[in-house]
Amino acid sequence: MQASQKVSTKVSTVLALVLGFLTLSVGTVLLYSIGIGTAVAGAEAQTITPQLLALRVVFGTCGLGFATLSGYIVGLVAQRAPIAHAAAFSLMLVVVYVASTVWNVGASVRTDQTLVSIFDVAIAPTVALAVTLAITLAGIMTGGWIRYAQMQAARSA
């Protein structure tokens, strides 16, 4: 492989990861901006109503769709090894997730809160975020697999 091809490959990989992250981020921002009023109204009552549950299911499904789209875009822009690039993107998100969780826990410890408050910050949101992360990673890998299947179909045609 020539030096210019190596540089082009690295640039396409970085561009693929950045575009995948932007796709997932924009999708998340859109979902939260649309549903924040409804979610806050449901949270004030401290009860899970059927409407709030339906909203969570719809947003979870849309989030999975954005994750799948971002995995597909990563594989499309990288132009090679879409499953490997989707896995790299997933790993990047896990690193971001762990770093942000550690940062949030560290911020709560620095403010001298009680042990119960630290538990609330460190564990309770982490479980929900871990489930969300698992669903997101599954969507990303599905998007990479769809792109791989598309590439295989084009090669065999």
Steps between C-alpha positions, in 0.01 A plus 500: 500500500637841408542780752221707343260204525589453868429867571174482305397191695574667834316816398194303392503307828518816709236669285276194533528503879435874520195480271365202692539689827332809353210292367444336835542829689262696279243221522527497879469878524193494276334229706568677828393840371172357371419296808641703787172674582304176512768321701521783754121510535497124566788527747317762708226254578756233606284234335545317177192561296416302187575810295845538654573132448390526135721807458799309636435211262470735202816691595687176562399374158601828336829492690564149372426628149751783536758256636447267205524794261825617660651149475399486135650844432825397668524197270397700195749783547787268597451316167648178638458262794164643615463259792850580629429872472165459677680312778759780525219753519333294773827487693534876465152547648579266791811707577295821489233341723751380760684834499180699546379267778832530684492876452147527643582278799821695561307829490251375759778378731679835481191682628508304829160339457383215718555136410134462402528790253816352354317169458216677322736675261727200439267201487139589425555700180781267399270198475258684273785641294664159474179353359475790257864452404446127439205574271701768322794265445267233362358757258844615390616145434177431311566802280854377430366154417240646263773690318712182486209302352446777246867491400492120466189516282666758274810283464303190408285682245 
